[in-house]
Amino acid sequence: MSEEIDKKIVLLIAVLTSFIVPFMVSSINIALPTIGKEFQMGAILLSWIATAYIMTSAMLTIPFGRLADIHGRRKIFILGLFGYAVSSLLCGLSLNPYFLIAFRVLQGIAGSMIFATNIAILTSISPPQERGKVLGLGVSSTYAGLSAGPFLGGYITYYLGWRAIFFIGAFLSLFLALLSSKRVKVEWAEAKGESFDVPGFLLYSGLIVFTMYGFSHITENEGKVFLFLGMLLLGVFLWWETKVKDPLLNVSLFRSNRVFTFSSLAALIHYSATFAVTFLLSLYLQYMKGLNPRVAGSVLIFQPLMMSLLSPFAGKLSDKKEPRIIASLGMGVTACGLFLLSFIDGETQIKYIIGSLIVLGIGFAFFSSPNTSAIMGSVERKLYGVASGMVATMRLIGQMFSMGIVMLVFSLHIGRVQITPDKYPYFLISLKQLFLIFTVLCLLAILASLARGNLRLAQEGDWDGS
């Protein structure tokens, strides 16, 4: 098999995987009201179906990225696909909400193995002058999955039930795992022979769990204690990473690489401001507007559809133009979309929501591809796994904080009960506050995006942020 054919097969598998995982995430979001009704779950416990998956993925993506650099990205990638198939099957067989949340944790472990390697593999097969284009394809496929999720997930939930979403995900993941095992023969392990930082892994995992738990229970004394412990562990983790020979996360990247630092920060804030939109609107459309999952999914498709259509163009544009400007403009458009959503109430027309989602999708597309290209282009090849893990981790931690903000606001206005008609006024208050908070976060992310400095993709593939 020629090297060119190998690249095409790897690209195909990576792009298909980029579709399936976000497809599962957005499909489950549209099915949450149905799951909550079957298991009689309160608003906070229902949020944990999404949060458990995100928190686990955020906790393990950077460690698996490091393991992939050492032992091989192909190996970790394929194991992740097999694990995703098994855990999806178990989620579909869950008999109560606690089993479902536990199996979502397992699914998050497998998902982190995929997140840590997918972008790194795409970057590994791409010449520097085509990096934005190839990553744009990956991002486009991701958004295609997000687009299909609410639409197809709504139909699947309506006609076959929410469990069928997990069964379909299990089948597709198993197919890609078998295809990868048979057809992908190339291995990438530029950090082979280096050691894995076990103490760093334990500190990092602890700070993620403590911080997220504390943030979601910040109104209680217990939550404040956990949040303090999380911040304490963050300080210890950063200190340890400067002392160990082969760190889990090369902290010097943040000190010496301005592009990497501010691009990562921009991604973190951006995802903190945008991830919960689908979750919130799924609840709004089904509870407040009385739409079934099928119709609600048809409304929510417009945001990721715009992302999918425009991401390849935005990625290609970032190969030729200033990524800092493109990403910052995209962030500004995203802020406009979020601000528009802050005005919705019980009488808002569906076409207004669709228009807001279109604006949001355009902004997201013009931010994500250029920003991802900047991060991956700012590090040397042996750190692609860590950089890929950082891209995914910033996304996942941002998503985690996004859901944490939702749970915090829900706990203040709704409490740990089901969203019943008598709670609808408080749900609307929560919705308006959340979209305003997310708008402000996006405005802050513009500053982080601009602070990275002027970027140029040199012929050798390094970003110059001077």
Salt bridges, closest charged atoms under 4 A:
GLU3 OE2 - LYS7 NZ 3.86
GLU38 OE2 - ARG163 NH2 3.01
ASP69 OD1 - ARG73 NH2 2.98
GLU190 OE1 - ARG73 NH2 2.90
GLU190 OE2 - ARG381 NH2 3.65
GLU194 OE1 - ARG66 NH2 2.65
GLU194 OE2 - LYS382 NZ 3.50
GLU220 OE2 - ARG416 NH2 3.51
GLU322 OE1 - ARG456 NH1 2.08
